[in-house]
Amino acid sequence: MLKKAKNVTKNVTASAATFNAPKGTVVTGAMLNAWVNQHAGGQWANVQFVPNTNANVANKYTTQGGAKPLPFGYGGKPTGIRAIYQNYYLYGMQTKQGLTKNLALIHSAMRKTDGHSLQQLICLCAMFNGGYGKKATGIAYGTLVATKPTA
């Protein structure tokens, strides 16, 4: 069973801070927002989601029953909320200006009524927790990188 973290861990490279899910800890929206506040000036625009090698990004989920990049969140239609939001994190979101991986833009496009708020970040947390709720495996499928770190 995973436990909730009390402190956010940080790993710093020569150029940017990174957030890697602490092993054995449930990643929460509050934890991710605290990390963004500390390392990216509180701005999601200064953060990028980078898929880990265990995310099979070659398998973009476009047809029901087709290949899936992650073992969770793709049980329904390709137009389902979890599939769409997870694809935004893995591949970016199409805008009038082209494809973007800007997390501030992605988060502003997400609905506020189904739990996908900036406080909850349900799909992003699932990417770090290895799934949703009690079925989460604790296997992370990505890393956050502060592209303009403040710490």
C-alpha positions, 0 to 999 in steps of 0.5 A, spaced: 500 500 500 502 506 498 502 512 503 501 519 502 508 523 502 509 529 507 515 532 504 516 533 496 523 530 494 527 534 489 532 532 484 536 537 481 540 536 475 545 541 472 540 546 469 533 544 472 529 541 477 526 535 476 520 531 480 520 524 480 515 520 484 518 518 491 517 510 491 512 508 496 508 514 496 502 517 493 503 523 489 497 528 490 495 534 486 498 538 493 504 535 492 505 537 485 503 544 486 508 545 492 513 543 487 511 547 482 511 553 487 518 551 489 521 550 483 518 553 477 515 560 480 508 557 481 507 557 474 505 551 470 508 554 464 515 553 466 514 545 467 514 540 462 512 533 463 517 528 460 514 521 459 519 515 462 521 510 458 516 505 460 511 509 457 510 506 450 509 513 447 509 509 440 502 506 442 498 512 441 491 510 443 486 512 437 482 506 436 478 503 442 481 496 443 488 498 440 495 499 442 495 503 449 501 507 451 500 506 459 496 500 462 491 504 465 486 510 463 485 507 456 479 502 458 474 506 454 473 510 448 479 514 445 475 520 446 474 519 453 476 524 459 482 520 461 485 518 455 484 525 452 488 528 458 493 522 458 495 523 451 495 531 452 501 529 457 504 524 453 504 527 446 502 535 447 495 538 445 493 541 439 492 548 439 491 554 433 498 555 434 500 548 433 502 542 438 504 544 445 506 541 451 505 547 455 502 545 462 499 551 463 495 551 456 493 544 457 491 545 464 486 551 462 483 546 457 481 541 462 474 541 465 473 543 472 467 539 473 470 532 473 475 533 478 481 535 473 482 541 477 489 544 478 488 542 485 486 535 484 490 534 477 487 527 477 490 524 471 497 527 472 497 524 479 495 517 476 502 518 471 506 518 477 502 513 481 501 508 476 494 508 475 488 511 479 485 509 486 486 503 489 489 500 482 495 504 482 501 500 482 506 505 484 510 505 477 511 512 475 510 513 467 514 520 467 518 526 470 516 533 471 522 538 469 522 545 471 524 549 464 525 555 468 527 553 475 527 558 481 530 554 486 
